Amino acid sequence: MAMLFMPIPFAVKDLHAWFKPDSQGVRERERAIDVLNRLRIIQDPPSREGYQLSKAFRKSLQQALTGGGNHQSFGIPCSALATEGVTVAFLDNYARTQWETILYFVVGSVNNGSSGQTSVSAGTRTLLQSGGFVKLK
């Protein structure tokens, strides 16, 4: 995230300061840089003076975080005024219900303890399966 809006490369010495100087820290740093390179998230300039995010990754992440572009990563803005305010209690209850629904799904007791009013969306199921959190029969 520190590199996302930087116009110049992130200095190698500054990156090194983020890791412990011992051998484990050096291994972790090199492993992290290798993963970022293989995923084409960073560009490793030949001079090794600094690291930059790849142009495509930088642009896409900036758009996703700022809502720029026409891809509607944050949905479509509402043009109508809300007639009722959303309370903290409502948000707290909604978040708790969603979280508990996911937890019941993960532990395999979809209808046990849950009120049955909510279900895990197909996207969430796919994410949990892809991440190896659940295996469906």
GUVEX-443390 format. One record per residue: residue in three letters; x, y, z of N, C-alpha, C in turn; residue number from 1. Coordinates in steps of 0.001 Angstrom, whole numbers. Example, Ala and Ser with C-alpha at 12.3 -4.5 7.8 and 13.67 -1.06 7.14 Angstrom:
2
{ala {13190 -5690 7800} {12300 -4500 7800} {13200 -3300 7800} 1};
{ser {12850 -2250 7080} {13670 -1060 7140} {12900 30 7870} 2};
This chain:
137
{met {825 -1185 0} {0 0 0} {873 1253 0} 1};
{ala {2040 1171 608} {2917 2340 623} {3362 2708 -788} 2};
{met {3414 1738 -1678} {3901 1969 -3035} {2795 2387 -4000} 3};
{leu {1551 2285 -3609} {439 2439 -4538} {400 3802 -5221} 4};
{phe {661 4867 -4501} {583 6201 -5089} {1951 6881 -5170} 5};
{met {3026 6119 -4989} {4370 6691 -5075} {4755 6894 -6538} 6};
{pro {5201 8096 -6912} {5591 8339 -8301} {6990 7810 -8644} 7};
{ile {7773 7498 -7614} {9136 6999 -7833} {9251 5606 -7229} 8};
{pro {10267 4838 -7641} {10443 3507 -7055} {10669 3561 -5547} 9};
{phe {10208 2522 -4879} {10402 2375 -3434} {11827 1884 -3221} 10};
{ala {12634 2658 -2525} {14062 2363 -2376} {14299 1008 -1717} 11};
{val {15290 291 -2234} {15640 -1025 -1697} {15991 -916 -216} 12};
{lys {16758 127 146} {17150 277 1567} {15933 495 2470} 13};
{asp {14915 1173 1944} {13695 1375 2736} {12938 69 2910} 14};
{leu {12893 -746 1868} {12247 -2054 1966} {12996 -2932 2965} 15};
{his {14313 -2891 2929} {15114 -3699 3857} {14843 -3310 5304} 16};
{ala {14518 -2041 5542} {14253 -1573 6907} {12972 -2188 7472} 17};
{trp {12100 -2711 6629} {10846 -3317 7085} {11044 -4731 7618} 18};
{phe {12213 -5306 7419} {12487 -6678 7832} {13619 -6698 8843} 19};
{lys {13592 -7701 9694} {14685 -7879 10645} {15964 -8191 9864} 20};
{pro {17111 -7715 10353} {18358 -7917 9614} {18962 -9325 9758} 21};
{asp {18344 -10191 10572} {18896 -11529 10741} {18608 -12401 9518} 22};
{ser {19129 -13619 9531} {18998 -14497 8360} {17543 -14856 8064} 23};
{gln {16717 -15011 9092} {15302 -15312 8866} {14606 -14133 8192} 24};
{gly {14911 -12924 8616} {14329 -11735 8012} {14724 -11591 6552} 25};
{val {15982 -11904 6247} {16454 -11837 4856} {15717 -12867 4009} 26};
{arg {15540 -14081 4532} {14804 -15122 3796} {13355 -14699 3559} 27};
{glu {12716 -14146 4598} {11330 -13700 4459} {11212 -12591 3421} 28};
{arg {12161 -11666 3439} {12141 -10565 2472} {12294 -11097 1054} 29};
{glu {13265 -11957 849} {13506 -12510 -483} {12319 -13346 -958} 30};
{arg {11705 -14088 -49} {10529 -14887 -403} {9362 -13972 -802} 31};
{ala {9155 -12891 -48} {8079 -11945 -355} {8314 -11284 -1712} 32};
{ile {9540 -10865 -1971} {9865 -10234 -3259} {9681 -11221 -4394} 33};
{asp {10084 -12458 -4181} {9917 -13482 -5208} {8437 -13705 -5535} 34};
{val {7603 -13798 -4514} {6164 -13994 -4738} {5577 -12806 -5493} 35};
{leu {5924 -11592 -5075} {5408 -10397 -5749} {5867 -10332 -7208} 36};
{asn {7098 -10760 -7460} {7600 -10807 -8847} {6854 -11853 -9666} 37};
{arg {6686 -13056 -9101} {6014 -14123 -9845} {4561 -13778 -10135} 38};
{leu {3914 -13059 -9235} {2531 -12640 -9456} {2456 -11385 -10327} 39};
{arg {3604 -10887 -10713} {3715 -9680 -11541} {3067 -8468 -10866} 40};
{ile {3214 -8409 -9558} {2698 -7276 -8793} {3731 -6156 -8766} 41};
{ile {5013 -6537 -8678} {6067 -5520 -8688} {6948 -5707 -9910} 42};
{gln {7591 -4593 -10288} {8606 -4614 -11327} {9943 -4495 -10622} 43};
{asp {10844 -5309 -10960} {12170 -5286 -10354} {13119 -4649 -11363} 44};
{pro {13436 -3347 -11212} {14286 -2699 -12203} {15692 -3290 -12223} 45};
{pro {16340 -3280 -13384} {17682 -3867 -13488} {18695 -3252 -12531} 46};
{ser {18537 -1976 -12190} {19521 -1323 -11326} {19367 -1731 -9865} 47};
{arg {18231 -2335 -9527} {17929 -2743 -8152} {17951 -1556 -7198} 48};
{glu {17699 -339 -7726} {17648 850 -6868} {16323 928 -6127} 49};
{gly {15300 289 -6665} {14017 352 -6012} {12999 -539 -6681} 50};
{tyr {11858 -648 -6041} {10771 -1487 -6538} {9573 -609 -6871} 51};
{gln {8861 -988 -7926} {7635 -306 -8304} {6567 -1343 -8576} 52};
{leu {5321 -959 -8313} {4211 -1831 -8682} {4116 -1854 -10199} 53};
{ser {3704 -2990 -10746} {3507 -3043 -12194} {2389 -2071 -12560} 54};
{lys {2475 -1515 -13761} {1502 -500 -14175} {74 -1042 -14135} 55};
{ala {-136 -2253 -14633} {-1479 -2828 -14681} {-2026 -3053 -13269} 56};
{phe {-1200 -3613 -12372} {-1642 -3859 -10999} {-1939 -2546 -10289} 57};
{arg {-1042 -1566 -10441} {-1222 -260 -9796} {-2544 375 -10234} 58};
{lys {-2783 401 -11541} {-3993 1032 -12075} {-5249 326 -11565} 59};
{ser {-5242 -1000 -11605} {-6417 -1764 -11178} {-6696 -1586 -9695} 60};
{leu {-5665 -1621 -8877} {-5864 -1473 -7431} {-6298 -55 -7086} 61};
{gln {-5715 930 -7748} {-6143 2307 -7506} {-7614 2473 -7871} 62};
{gln {-8029 1917 -8997} {-9430 2006 -9399} {-10338 1290 -8404} 63};
{ala {-9909 123 -7955} {-10732 -635 -7012} {-10891 109 -5692} 64};
{leu {-9827 751 -5225} {-9885 1426 -3930} {-10554 2785 -3993} 65};
{thr {-10457 3450 -5126} {-11034 4785 -5219} {-12370 4801 -5944} 66};
{gly {-12757 3665 -6527} {-14032 3602 -7228} {-13983 4237 -8597} 67};
{gly {-12796 4487 -9122} {-12660 5104 -10437} {-13007 4131 -11544} 68};
{gly {-13191 4652 -12724} {-13502 3818 -13870} {-14980 3501 -13938} 69};
{asn {-15358 2710 -14924} {-16769 2377 -15104} {-17087 940 -14705} 70};
{his {-16194 296 -13960} {-16390 -1095 -13563} {-17271 -1244 -12337} 71};
{gln {-17585 -141 -11675} {-18486 -104 -10527} {-18081 -1083 -9423} 72};
{ser {-16811 -1023 -9021} {-16318 -1931 -7992} {-17008 -1721 -6653} 73};
{phe {-17571 -550 -6436} {-18286 -292 -5192} {-19784 -182 -5419} 74};
{gly {-20254 -677 -6537} {-21676 -621 -6834} {-22065 693 -7477} 75};
{ile {-23329 884 -7621} {-23869 2087 -8249} {-24324 3025 -7139} 76};
{pro {-23882 4285 -7157} {-24317 5221 -6121} {-25835 5385 -6127} 77};
{cys {-26385 5498 -4961} {-27834 5669 -4812} {-28193 7130 -5055} 78};
{ser {-29211 7342 -5890} {-29622 8716 -6172} {-30790 9150 -5289} 79};
{ala {-31471 8201 -4676} {-32614 8530 -3815} {-32141 8751 -2376} 80};
{leu {-32778 9677 -1705} {-32448 9925 -309} {-33046 8828 567} 81};
{ala {-32306 8429 1566} {-32799 7413 2499} {-33862 8022 3392} 82};
{thr {-34946 7296 3542} {-36025 7801 4404} {-35780 7441 5857} 83};
{glu {-35055 6367 6073} {-34736 5946 7435} {-33226 5876 7591} 84};
{gly {-32751 6316 8719} {-31330 6227 8984} {-30939 4807 9389} 85};
{val {-29730 4420 9079} {-29224 3118 9494} {-28560 3310 10843} 86};
{thr {-29023 2565 11812} {-28505 2718 13172} {-27328 1780 13410} 87};
{val {-26585 2095 14430} {-25470 1233 14825} {-25993 -144 15227} 88};
{ala {-27128 -162 15916} {-27720 -1436 16341} {-28087 -2297 15131} 89};
{phe {-28657 -1669 14094} {-29004 -2412 12877} {-27753 -2998 12236} 90};
{leu {-26702 -2176 12066} {-25458 -2650 11454} {-24821 -3766 12279} 91};
{asp {-24844 -3600 13605} {-24278 -4611 14489} {-25025 -5936 14341} 92};
{asn {-26334 -5883 14327} {-27155 -7086 14178} {-26932 -7732 12809} 93};
{tyr {-26900 -6917 11764} {-26684 -7435 10410} {-25322 -8123 10300} 94};
{ala {-24271 -7466 10796} {-22927 -8040 10730} {-22850 -9340 11521} 95};
{arg {-23441 -9361 12716} {-23417 -10570 13552} {-24143 -11720 12853} 96};
{thr {-25295 -11432 12250} {-26068 -12459 11550} {-25279 -13031 10379} 97};
{gln {-24661 -12146 9594} {-23873 -12602 8446} {-22686 -13451 8903} 98};
{trp {-21981 -12989 9926} {-20810 -13708 10437} {-21209 -15081 10977} 99};
{glu {-22277 -15129 11751} {-22722 -16405 12314} {-23172 -17364 11217} 100};
{thr {-23808 -16851 10187} {-24219 -17694 9069} {-23007 -18343 8418} 101};
{ile {-21955 -17567 8208} {-20731 -18112 7612} {-20093 -19125 8548} 102};
{leu {-20041 -18814 9834} {-19443 -19751 10794} {-20205 -21072 10827} 103};
{tyr {-21539 -21011 10872} {-22332 -22241 10867} {-22090 -23031 9583} 104};
{phe {-21957 -22343 8471} {-21680 -23011 7200} {-20328 -23720 7249} 105};
{val {-19306 -23035 7764} {-17950 -23593 7810} {-17884 -24831 8697} 106};
{val {-18588 -24807 9826} {-18519 -25958 10736} {-19520 -27042 10368} 107};
{gly {-20293 -26810 9305} {-21170 -27859 8804} {-22516 -27950 9474} 108};
{ser {-22903 -26930 10217} {-24224 -26953 10846} {-25033 -25772 10324} 109};
{val {-25341 -25816 9056} {-25980 -24700 8363} {-27263 -24263 9040} 110};
{asn {-28103 -25186 9489} {-29377 -24806 10088} {-29377 -24866 11609} 111};
{asn {-28293 -25315 12204} {-28234 -25408 13665} {-27796 -24080 14259} 112};
{gly {-28637 -23494 15052} {-28285 -22252 15736} {-28587 -21021 14921} 113};
{ser {-28660 -21137 13638} {-28973 -19993 12785} {-30478 -19881 12670} 114};
{ser {-30951 -18665 12530} {-32394 -18469 12459} {-32962 -18925 11129} 115};
{gly {-32109 -19239 10171} {-32568 -19707 8875} {-32983 -18582 7957} 116};
{gln {-32864 -17335 8417} {-33274 -16199 7601} {-32241 -15848 6552} 117};
{thr {-30998 -16190 6768} {-29946 -15858 5820} {-29261 -17131 5364} 118};
{ser {-28676 -17057 4189} {-27907 -18190 3696} {-26612 -17672 3106} 119};
{val {-25658 -18549 3002} {-24356 -18189 2464} {-24501 -18053 951} 120};
{ser {-24049 -16938 415} {-24174 -16688 -1023} {-23260 -17623 -1810} 121};
{ala {-23572 -17786 -3073} {-22764 -18649 -3944} {-21328 -18147 -4010} 122};
{gly {-21145 -16835 -4059} {-19797 -16264 -4109} {-18998 -16571 -2854} 123};
{thr {-19661 -16476 -1697} {-18979 -16784 -435} {-18648 -18263 -361} 124};
{arg {-19570 -19119 -807} {-19297 -20557 -828} {-18083 -20860 -1701} 125};
{thr {-18027 -20249 -2875} {-16902 -20469 -3792} {-15602 -19993 -3162} 126};
{leu {-15639 -18832 -2518} {-14445 -18299 -1859} {-13967 -19231 -750} 127};
{leu {-14889 -19731 69} {-14518 -20634 1158} {-13967 -21954 626} 128};
{gln {-14537 -22439 -473} {-14034 -23678 -1076} {-12655 -23445 -1696} 129};
{ser {-12504 -22368 -2429} {-11226 -22080 -3084} {-10120 -21882 -2077} 130};
{gly {-10453 -21290 -931} {-9474 -21071 117} {-9179 -22303 950} 131};
{gly {-9903 -23400 683} {-9678 -24630 1422} {-10294 -24643 2815} 132};
{phe {-11239 -23735 3070} {-11877 -23671 4383} {-12976 -24709 4531} 133};
{val {-13602 -25078 3418} {-14649 -26093 3439} {-14497 -27008 2235} 134};
{lys {-15000 -28233 2381} {-15082 -29173 1281} {-16513 -29642 1216} 135};
{leu {-17146 -29426 86} {-18524 -29843 -69} {-18564 -31231 -700} 136};
{lys {-19571 -32009 -315} {-19702 -33376 -814} {-20290 -33384 -2187} 137};
